[in-house]
Amino acid sequence: MSNEETVKPPQVGGSALNDGLGVFLDLYDSEINFTISTFWDSGYKAKLGDEMNGFKDESDCLNNIQDVVRELTRMAIQQYPDSTFAGKYA
């Protein structure tokens, strides 16, 4: 693929997925780093922060992506109350 081609994300339905994508993009736009990981049969783990600067908060054993979005939102508002993200979601 050349550098001039644009990769478009897959079109998928569902408001929960779209809401989650909006939260992920808003975290990114607010320069709030996060990580989501999975381990089969243990659900999802969400971490706020990064390996270089450290993690400020984390939550594991989350059952679904909606819980991940909810936890990342909660953590970001708590850890970065003056951020653009918190202003939008608090």
C-alpha positions as CSV (number, residue, x, y, z in Angstrom):
1,M,0.0,0.0,0.0
2,S,1.4,3.4,-0.9
3,N,1.6,6.3,1.4
4,E,-1.0,8.1,-0.6
5,E,-3.7,5.5,0.0
6,T,-6.0,6.1,2.9
7,V,-7.0,3.1,5.1
8,K,-10.7,3.4,6.1
9,P,-11.8,1.7,9.3
10,P,-14.4,-1.1,8.9
11,Q,-18.0,0.0,9.0
12,V,-19.7,-1.6,12.0
13,G,-23.0,-0.9,13.7
14,G,-23.9,-0.5,17.3
15,S,-24.1,2.6,19.4
16,A,-21.9,1.1,22.1
17,L,-19.0,0.6,19.7
18,N,-19.5,4.1,18.3
19,D,-19.8,5.7,21.8
20,G,-16.6,3.8,22.8
21,L,-14.8,5.0,19.7
22,G,-15.8,8.6,20.5
23,V,-14.4,8.3,24.1
24,F,-11.2,6.8,22.8
25,L,-10.8,9.6,20.3
26,D,-11.6,12.3,22.9
27,L,-9.0,10.7,25.3
28,Y,-6.4,10.9,22.5
29,D,-7.3,14.4,21.6
30,S,-6.9,15.4,25.3
31,E,-3.5,13.8,25.3
32,I,-4.6,11.2,27.9
33,N,-2.8,7.9,27.3
34,F,-4.6,4.6,27.9
35,T,-4.2,0.9,27.3
36,I,-6.7,-1.8,26.9
37,S,-5.7,-5.5,27.0
38,T,-7.5,-8.8,27.1
39,F,-6.7,-12.2,28.5
40,W,-9.1,-15.0,27.6
41,D,-11.6,-15.8,30.3
42,S,-10.4,-12.9,32.4
43,G,-12.1,-10.1,30.5
44,Y,-10.6,-6.8,29.8
45,K,-8.1,-4.6,31.6
46,A,-8.1,-0.8,31.2
47,K,-5.1,1.3,32.3
48,L,-4.9,5.1,32.3
49,G,-1.4,6.3,31.5
50,D,1.6,4.6,29.7
51,E,4.7,2.6,30.3
52,M,7.0,5.6,29.8
53,N,5.3,8.0,32.3
54,G,3.6,5.4,34.5
55,F,0.0,4.4,35.0
56,K,-2.2,6.6,37.1
57,D,-5.1,4.1,37.5
58,E,-6.3,0.7,36.3
59,S,-9.2,-1.6,36.4
60,D,-9.3,-5.3,35.5
61,C,-11.8,-8.1,35.1
62,L,-14.1,-5.9,33.1
63,N,-16.8,-7.9,31.4
64,N,-17.3,-6.0,28.1
65,I,-16.2,-3.0,26.1
66,Q,-19.0,-0.9,27.6
67,D,-17.4,-1.4,31.0
68,V,-14.0,-0.5,29.6
69,V,-15.4,2.7,28.2
70,R,-17.2,3.5,31.4
71,E,-14.0,2.9,33.5
72,L,-11.7,4.8,31.3
73,T,-14.1,7.8,31.4
74,R,-14.3,7.6,35.2
75,M,-10.6,7.3,35.6
76,A,-9.8,10.2,33.2
77,I,-12.3,12.5,34.9
78,Q,-10.9,11.7,38.3
79,Q,-7.2,11.9,37.3
80,Y,-7.5,14.9,34.9
81,P,-10.4,17.0,36.2
82,D,-9.2,20.1,34.3
83,S,-8.8,18.4,30.9
84,T,-11.0,19.0,27.9
85,F,-12.1,15.4,28.2
86,A,-13.4,16.0,31.8
87,G,-15.1,19.1,30.7
88,K,-17.0,17.2,28.0
89,Y,-17.9,14.0,30.0
90,A,-18.1,15.2,33.7
